[in-house]
Amino acid sequence: MRYIYERQSNTIATELSTLTIEMMRKLPLHLREELRRSSQYLDIKTTNQAIQLIRRTHFEIAEALQLLVDEFSFDQIIKLLNDSEGIQD
């Protein structure tokens, strides 16, 4: 059981390291706003819809975001968005 948890944690860390502030800045403002709003409300359905829109033009970013949603790491998504826009927590 411990091995599975460690493996999941390592996967999340790997995906986070691939998502950068610069990558998040590439997303159109309306998608970042939708992603932030749905993440703040922990709304999986709406967050997944935003990720589907992102996937059309930024596949790699969408895949990394999807992993975070699958792991319920909405706080990490919000942090990335805030950091990309210079917003203090």
C-alpha positions in Angstrom: 0.0 0.0 0.0 2.8 2.4 0.8 4.4 1.8 -2.6 1.3 2.8 -4.5 1.0 6.1 -2.5 4.6 6.9 -3.1 4.3 6.2 -6.8 1.2 8.5 -7.0 3.0 11.3 -5.2 6.0 10.9 -7.5 3.7 11.1 -10.5 2.1 14.3 -9.2 5.5 15.8 -8.5 6.7 14.9 -12.0 3.6 16.5 -13.6 4.0 19.6 -11.4 7.6 20.0 -12.5 6.4 19.9 -16.2 3.8 22.6 -15.6 5.5 26.0 -15.4 4.3 29.5 -14.9 5.2 30.3 -18.5 3.1 27.4 -19.7 0.1 28.6 -17.7 0.6 32.1 -19.2 0.2 30.6 -22.7 -3.4 29.8 -21.9 -6.0 32.4 -23.0 -7.3 34.5 -20.1 -10.8 33.3 -20.3 -9.6 29.6 -19.9 -7.4 30.6 -17.0 -10.4 32.3 -15.3 -12.7 29.4 -15.9 -10.1 27.0 -14.6 -9.5 29.1 -11.5 -13.2 29.5 -10.8 -14.0 25.8 -11.1 -11.0 24.8 -9.1 -11.9 27.2 -6.3 -15.3 25.6 -6.1 -13.8 22.1 -6.4 -16.1 21.6 -9.4 -14.7 18.5 -11.1 -17.2 18.6 -14.0 -16.6 22.2 -14.9 -12.8 21.9 -14.4 -12.8 18.9 -16.8 -14.7 20.9 -19.3 -12.1 23.7 -19.1 -9.4 21.2 -19.5 -11.1 19.8 -22.6 -11.0 23.2 -24.2 -7.3 23.6 -23.2 -6.6 20.2 -24.7 -7.6 21.5 -28.2 -4.6 23.8 -28.4 -2.3 22.9 -25.5 -2.3 19.1 -25.1 0.6 18.8 -22.8 -0.7 21.4 -20.4 -4.2 19.8 -20.4 -2.7 16.4 -19.6 -0.8 17.7 -16.6 -3.8 19.6 -15.4 -6.0 16.5 -15.8 -3.7 14.5 -13.5 -4.0 17.2 -10.9 -7.8 17.1 -11.1 -7.7 13.3 -10.9 -5.8 13.6 -7.7 -8.0 16.3 -6.3 -5.1 18.7 -6.3 -7.1 21.8 -7.0 -4.9 23.8 -4.6 -2.0 23.2 -6.9 -3.9 24.3 -10.0 -4.9 27.6 -8.2 -1.3 28.1 -7.1 0.0 27.7 -10.6 -2.6 30.1 -12.0 -1.9 32.7 -9.3 1.8 32.4 -9.7 1.4 32.9 -13.5 -0.5 36.1 -12.9 1.6 37.4 -10.0 -1.3 37.0 -7.6 -0.3 36.6 -3.9 -2.0 33.8 -1.9 
